[in-house]
Amino acid sequence: MPEVTVQMFGLKKSAATRAAERFFKERRVKVHFVDLATKPISKGELARFQQKFGADGVLDKTSKAYEDSGLPYLRLSEEGFLAKLADFPAALKLPLVRGGKVLAVGEDQASWAKMLE
């Protein structure tokens, strides 16, 4: 079986991010973790998730950060939207995980398991 590596974007204080880290560690999968508190996600990487899941799919509309960011009240182009999200990573549904061609948003163990196939 080839060695699997996943790339995960999240925040250390996010419970869902910690759950994803634990899921992959238990299965001895190498995780390349990008802490969005210290390094913003690139617009291209974020666009990849937005294209697959849509704007509503990558946003955590229940989070305080979503409300604080002003996103509910803004009418932005896709480029403007991605730039704004890069500044407010806590408004994203975390973690964002990429393993091969499989993408997952939020706590999604079914998609995480597909990355290991």
C-alpha positions as CSV (number, residue, x, y, z in Angstrom):
1,M,0.0,0.0,0.0
2,P,1.5,3.4,-0.9
3,E,2.2,5.8,1.9
4,V,-0.7,8.3,2.2
5,T,-0.2,11.9,3.1
6,V,-3.0,14.3,3.7
7,Q,-2.9,18.1,3.9
8,M,-5.1,19.7,6.6
9,F,-5.9,23.3,7.0
10,G,-7.3,24.2,10.4
11,L,-6.9,26.0,13.7
12,K,-5.3,24.3,16.7
13,K,-8.2,25.4,19.0
14,S,-10.9,23.9,16.7
15,A,-12.4,20.7,18.1
16,A,-13.1,19.4,14.6
17,T,-9.5,20.0,13.5
18,R,-8.3,18.0,16.6
19,A,-10.7,15.2,15.8
20,A,-9.4,15.0,12.2
21,E,-5.8,15.0,13.5
22,R,-6.7,12.1,15.9
23,F,-8.4,10.2,13.1
24,F,-5.4,10.2,10.8
25,K,-2.9,9.7,13.6
26,E,-4.8,6.6,14.8
27,R,-4.4,5.2,11.2
28,R,-0.7,6.2,11.0
29,V,-1.3,8.6,8.2
30,K,1.2,11.5,7.7
31,V,-0.5,14.8,8.1
32,H,0.8,18.1,6.7
33,F,-0.9,20.5,9.0
34,V,-1.3,24.2,8.1
35,D,-2.3,26.3,11.1
36,L,-4.5,29.1,9.7
37,A,-3.8,31.2,12.8
38,T,-0.2,31.6,11.6
39,K,-0.3,31.1,7.9
40,P,-3.3,32.0,5.8
41,I,-4.6,29.5,3.2
42,S,-3.8,30.4,-0.4
43,K,-6.6,31.8,-2.5
44,G,-6.0,28.9,-5.0
45,E,-6.3,26.3,-2.3
46,L,-9.4,27.9,-0.9
47,A,-10.9,28.2,-4.4
48,R,-10.4,24.4,-4.9
49,F,-12.6,23.8,-1.8
50,Q,-15.1,26.5,-2.8
51,Q,-15.5,25.1,-6.3
52,K,-16.3,21.6,-4.9
53,F,-18.5,22.6,-2.0
54,G,-19.8,26.1,-2.9
55,A,-19.5,29.2,-0.8
56,D,-22.1,27.9,1.7
57,G,-20.3,24.6,2.0
58,V,-17.0,26.1,3.2
59,L,-18.6,28.7,5.6
60,D,-19.5,28.0,9.2
61,K,-22.5,30.2,9.4
62,T,-23.1,29.3,13.0
63,S,-19.7,30.6,14.1
64,K,-19.1,33.9,15.9
65,A,-16.3,34.6,13.5
66,Y,-18.7,34.4,10.6
67,E,-20.8,37.1,12.1
68,D,-17.8,39.2,13.2
69,S,-16.3,39.1,9.7
70,G,-19.3,40.9,8.2
71,L,-19.6,38.2,5.6
72,P,-23.4,37.8,6.0
73,Y,-23.9,41.4,5.0
74,L,-21.4,41.7,2.1
75,R,-22.0,41.3,-1.6
76,L,-18.6,40.2,-2.9
77,S,-17.1,38.9,-6.1
78,E,-15.6,35.4,-5.8
79,E,-12.2,37.0,-5.6
80,G,-13.3,39.4,-2.9
81,F,-15.0,36.6,-1.0
82,L,-11.8,34.4,-1.1
83,A,-9.7,37.3,0.1
84,K,-12.1,38.0,3.0
85,L,-12.1,34.4,4.0
86,A,-8.3,34.3,4.1
87,D,-8.5,37.0,6.7
88,F,-11.1,35.2,8.8
89,P,-10.2,31.5,8.9
90,A,-12.4,30.9,11.9
91,A,-15.4,31.6,9.6
92,L,-14.5,28.5,7.6
93,K,-16.0,25.1,8.3
94,L,-12.8,23.5,9.6
95,P,-10.8,21.5,9.0
96,L,-10.3,21.6,5.2
97,V,-8.6,18.3,4.3
98,R,-7.1,17.2,1.0
99,G,-5.9,13.7,0.4
100,G,-5.1,12.9,-3.2
101,K,-8.1,14.0,-5.3
102,V,-10.5,13.7,-2.3
103,L,-11.5,16.9,-0.5
104,A,-13.4,17.2,2.8
105,V,-14.8,20.1,4.7
106,G,-15.6,19.9,8.4
107,E,-15.8,16.8,10.4
108,D,-16.4,14.2,7.7
109,Q,-15.0,10.8,8.6
110,A,-16.5,9.1,5.5
111,S,-14.5,11.4,3.2
112,W,-11.4,11.0,5.4
113,A,-11.7,7.2,5.1
114,K,-11.9,7.6,1.3
115,M,-8.6,9.3,1.3
116,L,-7.0,6.2,2.7
117,E,-8.3,3.9,0.0
